[in-house]
Each structure stands twice: as C-alpha cells, then as structure tokens.
Amino acid sequence: MAIVGVLGFSFKAILIKLAYAWAPIDAVTLLTLRMIYAAPIFLLMALWSARTRGTPPMGRRDWIAILWLGFIGYYLASLLDFMGLQYVTAALERLMLYLYPTIVVVLSAIFLKQRITGRILLALALSYAGILLVFARDLSLAADSHALWLGGSLVFASSFLYALYLVGAGPVIARLGSLRFIALAMLVSALFIFLQFAATRPVSALVVPLRIHLLVLAMAVFSTVLPTYLIAEAIKRIGANRTSLVGSLGPVFTIWLGFWILGEPLHWIQLGGVALVLAGVTLVTLKPVTVHS
C-alpha cells in the first residue's frame, strides 16, 4: 500500500509540471481545481464510513485533530508544494520533499517516545545520502540559483509540515479508521483552499482548457484520493517511521517519470543516488530475524 501510494503521489508532480507548461495557471487555482474534483469523492467516502457498523463516535478532540491535520497536511503542505513546483523540476521537488523521513523519526522520538534503532539510522543514512547526491547534481546544473533555492525552500517547508502530519495522524487513524479520517481531513483542506481562492482569485480563473481539466481529474483520482487512502492504511499497519522510509521510493519513481514524460535529464549520478535510496528502503522494509517488543 505504501509503495503504490508513493507512486501515485510521485506522478502528481509530473501532472503539475505538465499543467504549468500547457496553460498560464497559478498554484492556488490549480490546487482549487484539484479539490473541486476530489472533494465530492471524499464526501462520499465520509458518508459511507459514517454508516459503517462499529464506527466510534467523534469527540471534540477528534474534530480538533482533524482540523489541525487537514490544515497542515493537506492544505498548507500541498499549497507550498504546488508553489515550489513553479521553480524546480519534478525530480528535484520529489527529492526535496522526501527529506521528511529524518524529520518524522526525530519528531516521533520527541513526541511519541519511539526508539530510533541502529537499523533505522542506517536506512536513513543510505536514503538521505542518495537524495543529497542527486540534489547536488541538479544544483550544479541550475540556471537560476535564486529560483532553485526559493522553490527548494517552499518544498522543504512542505516536507516539514507533512512530517508533522505523519506523526500526528497515526493515533487518530487508529481510533477513527483511515477511510473516515482521510475523507474528513481532505474535506477540511478543500474548505481552506476554497476560502483562499474566493478571497484572492476571480471565478473566471477556473476557466481553463479542457486538457487542464483532464490533467486535474487524473490528479484528483490517481494522485490524491487513492494514494492518500493507501498511505493512511500503511501508517496504520507499519507505523509513521516505516511508511515515511518506504516513501523514499518517491524520488526513484519521479526521476524515471520526469525523464520519460517531461524529458528531464538523467545522469549516472542520479542512478547512484537511486541505488542508495533503494538500499535504504529495502533495509527498513525487510524484517529483522529477531524482533523485541
């Protein structure tokens, strides 16, 4: 579930870059269109989950948690990510975004008292080294370093917020169930982006070419609804740390998709970085021989 979810999220960057190339559209408008298509699906998911037998009642703390996690994880983090993709390549965006496993591990250790094992440290070191190797390559080829640092800063801020979301989402998902939680959190994020669009853009900004609508529809279904649910299920089954580490496959997928679809350069240094990322992910996903509880 984590791997398929990561593949869907990785394809999102490709679709966003295509939308920017095909029409003069800004991040807020593009994100609003995405949520126009995705919100009805999440509404149906919320209604269906509410009728499921054994569904626990939601208290005030649950609603506060959903509002907070929906705001930082699916509204603010997504907005910063979309903005960052105006300045950096899809591959570089995914590399910067997947710096978050280190943040997740540190936050989990601080707030959830989870132990950082040597196995996880080694997996992090391998994955992080691979990401940094590819990032250094892209940085050396950057024509506009200011735009690169601006875009990189936006995406890094997005990764930090997503790490906060991952740490906080685990206990809430365990109580409410992934389907119910994701549906409500995404509806909260849709509300925030709709309010921002209404306050800053005219309705006419939503009039875009048909191919942009098709791109956004694909983004809503295959890079928003399905992967969001799958990642939530993965968090419930293997925890935030391992889910985030499996997420290091994201750069691998995006580099390949960027090369195949967008024509972004592919160099042996990138392949070396990919190999390190794969080694780290394999290390953390393979269960050790002895497991102590």
C-alpha positions in Angstrom: 0.0 0.0 0.0 2.8 2.4 0.9 4.6 1.7 -2.4 1.6 2.1 -4.6 0.6 5.3 -2.7 4.0 6.7 -3.2 3.8 6.0 -6.9 0.6 7.9 -7.1 2.0 10.9 -5.2 5.1 10.8 -7.4 3.0 11.1 -10.5 1.3 14.2 -9.1 4.5 16.3 -9.6 4.5 15.2 -13.3 0.9 16.3 -13.8 1.5 19.6 -12.1 4.5 20.4 -14.3 2.5 19.5 -17.4 -0.3 21.8 -16.3 2.2 24.7 -15.8 3.6 24.0 -19.2 0.3 23.8 -21.0 -1.5 26.8 -19.6 -0.8 30.1 -17.7 -2.2 28.8 -14.4 -1.0 29.6 -10.8 -0.7 27.2 -7.8 -3.8 28.4 -5.9 -6.0 27.9 -9.0 -4.5 24.6 -9.9 -4.9 23.3 -6.3 -8.5 24.6 -6.2 -9.4 22.7 -9.4 -7.8 19.6 -7.9 -10.0 19.8 -4.8 -13.2 20.6 -6.9 -12.8 17.2 -8.5 -11.5 15.4 -5.3 -13.9 16.8 -2.7 -17.1 15.0 -3.9 -15.3 11.7 -3.8 -14.1 12.4 -0.2 -17.6 13.5 0.7 -19.0 10.1 -0.5 -16.2 8.4 1.5 -17.1 10.3 4.6 -20.8 9.5 4.3 -20.1 5.8 3.6 -17.7 5.5 6.6 -20.3 7.1 8.9 -22.7 4.3 8.2 -20.2 1.5 8.9 -21.0 -0.6 11.9 -18.8 -0.2 14.9 -17.7 3.3 14.0 -16.7 5.1 17.2 -18.4 8.4 17.9 -16.3 11.5 17.3 -15.5 13.8 20.2 -14.2 17.3 20.4 -10.6 16.2 20.4 -11.1 14.2 17.3 -12.6 17.2 15.4 -9.7 19.5 16.6 -7.2 16.9 15.4 -8.8 16.6 12.0 -9.0 20.3 11.6 -5.3 20.7 12.5 -4.0 17.7 10.5 -6.2 18.6 7.5 -4.8 22.2 7.6 -1.1 21.4 7.8 -1.0 18.0 6.0 -3.4 18.5 3.1 -3.8 22.2 2.7 -0.7 24.1 3.7 1.8 21.4 2.8 0.1 20.9 -0.6 0.0 24.6 -1.3 3.7 25.0 -0.6 4.5 22.0 -2.7 2.5 23.3 -5.7 4.2 26.7 -5.4 7.6 25.2 -5.2 7.0 23.2 -8.4 6.8 26.5 -10.3 10.6 26.9 -9.7 12.1 23.4 -9.6 11.9 20.3 -11.6 9.6 17.4 -10.7 12.6 15.2 -9.8 14.2 17.8 -7.6 10.8 18.5 -5.9 10.4 14.9 -5.0 13.9 14.7 -3.7 13.4 17.7 -1.5 10.1 16.5 -0.3 11.5 13.2 0.7 13.9 14.7 3.2 11.0 14.3 5.6 11.8 10.8 6.8 14.5 12.2 9.0 12.1 14.8 10.4 9.5 12.1 11.1 12.0 10.0 13.0 13.1 12.9 15.2 9.5 14.1 15.8 8.4 10.6 16.7 11.3 10.2 19.1 10.4 13.5 20.8 6.6 13.4 20.9 5.8 9.7 20.7 8.8 8.3 22.6 9.7 5.9 19.8 13.1 4.4 19.9 15.5 5.1 17.0 17.2 1.8 16.3 20.5 1.4 14.5 18.7 -0.3 11.6 16.5 2.8 11.1 19.6 5.1 11.4 21.4 3.1 8.7 18.4 3.1 6.4 18.0 6.8 6.9 21.7 7.4 6.2 21.6 5.4 2.9 18.3 7.1 1.7 19.4 10.6 2.7 22.9 10.2 1.1 21.2 9.1 -2.2 18.8 12.1 -2.1 21.7 14.5 -1.4 23.7 13.0 -4.2 21.0 13.7 -6.8 20.2 17.1 -5.4 23.9 18.2 -5.7 23.8 17.1 -9.4 20.7 19.2 -10.1 22.1 22.2 -8.2 25.3 22.2 -10.3 23.1 22.5 -13.5 20.7 25.1 -12.2 20.5 28.2 -14.5 18.7 30.3 -11.8 20.1 29.5 -8.4 17.7 32.1 -6.7 14.6 30.3 -8.2 16.1 27.0 -7.2 16.6 28.0 -3.6 13.2 29.6 -3.4 11.5 26.5 -4.8 13.6 24.3 -2.6 12.7 26.3 0.5 9.0 26.0 -0.3 9.2 22.3 -0.8 11.3 21.7 2.3 8.7 23.6 4.3 6.1 21.4 2.8 8.1 18.3 3.8 8.3 19.5 7.4 4.6 20.1 7.6 4.0 16.7 6.1 6.2 15.1 8.7 4.2 16.8 11.4 1.1 15.4 9.8 2.5 11.8 9.7 3.4 11.9 13.3 0.1 13.2 14.4 -2.1 11.2 12.1 -1.2 7.7 13.4 -3.1 7.8 16.7 -6.2 9.5 15.1 -6.3 7.0 12.3 -6.0 4.1 14.7 -9.1 5.4 16.6 -11.3 6.6 13.7 -10.2 4.4 10.8 -8.2 5.5 7.8 -11.2 5.9 5.4 -13.1 8.2 7.8 -10.1 10.2 8.8 -8.8 10.8 5.3 -12.2 11.8 4.0 -12.8 14.4 6.7 -9.2 15.7 6.7 -9.3 16.2 2.9 -12.7 18.0 3.1 -11.2 20.3 5.7 -8.3 21.1 3.3 -10.7 21.6 0.5 -12.6 24.2 2.6 -9.4 26.1 3.3 -8.3 26.2 -0.4 -11.8 27.2 -1.5 -11.7 30.1 1.0 -8.3 31.2 -0.2 -9.4 31.1 -3.8 -12.6 33.0 -3.1 -10.6 35.7 -1.3 -7.8 36.1 -3.8 -9.0 35.0 -7.3 -12.0 35.7 -9.6 -14.2 32.8 -10.5 -13.2 33.3 -14.1 -9.7 32.0 -13.2 -11.3 28.5 -13.2 -12.0 28.7 -16.9 -9.1 26.7 -18.3 -8.5 24.5 -21.4 -10.1 21.0 -21.4 -6.8 19.3 -21.3 -6.0 21.0 -18.0 -9.3 19.7 -16.6 -8.4 16.2 -17.7 -5.0 16.5 -16.1 -6.5 17.8 -12.8 -9.1 15.0 -12.9 -6.3 12.4 -13.2 -4.5 14.2 -10.4 -7.6 14.1 -8.2 -8.3 10.4 -8.6 -4.9 8.7 -9.1 -2.6 11.2 -7.3 -4.9 12.4 -4.5 -7.8 10.1 -3.5 -6.3 6.7 -4.0 -2.7 7.3 -2.7 -4.0 9.3 0.3 -6.1 6.4 1.4 -3.3 3.9 0.8 -0.7 5.9 2.7 -3.1 6.2 5.6 -3.7 2.4 5.6 0.1 1.9 5.5 0.6 4.2 8.5 -1.9 2.1 10.5 -0.2 -1.1 9.6 3.5 -0.4 9.7 3.7 3.0 11.5 4.8 6.5 10.5 8.5 5.8 10.5 8.5 2.9 8.1 5.8 4.5 5.9 8.0 7.6 5.5 11.1 5.5 4.8 9.2 3.5 2.1 8.3 6.9 0.8 11.9 7.4 -0.2 11.0 5.4 -3.3 9.2 8.6 -4.4 12.4 10.2 -5.9 13.0 6.9 -7.8 9.6 7.0 -9.4 9.6 10.7 -10.1 13.1 10.7 -11.7 12.0 8.0 -14.1 8.7 9.6 -14.9 10.3 13.0 -15.3 12.8 11.5 -17.8 10.2 9.6 -19.7 7.4 12.2 -19.8 9.0 15.6 -19.2 12.3 14.9 -20.8 14.2 15.9 -17.6 17.9 14.9 -17.7 19.0 11.5 -16.3 22.7 11.1 -15.2 24.7 8.3 -13.7 25.0 10.3 -10.5 21.2 10.2 -10.3 21.2 6.5 -10.8 23.8 6.2 -8.0 21.5 8.2 -5.7 18.6 6.0 -6.7 20.6 2.9 -5.8 21.3 4.3 -2.3 17.7 5.2 -1.8 16.6 1.7 -2.8 19.1 0.1 -0.4 17.8 2.2 2.5 14.2 1.3 1.7 15.0 -2.4 1.4 16.8 -2.4 4.7 14.0 -0.9 6.6 11.2 -2.9 5.0 12.9 -6.3 5.5 12.0 -7.6 8.9 15.0 -8.4 11.2 15.4 -12.0 12.3 14.7 -11.2 15.9 12.1 -8.7 16.9 12.0 -7.5 20.5 8.7 -6.0 21.8 
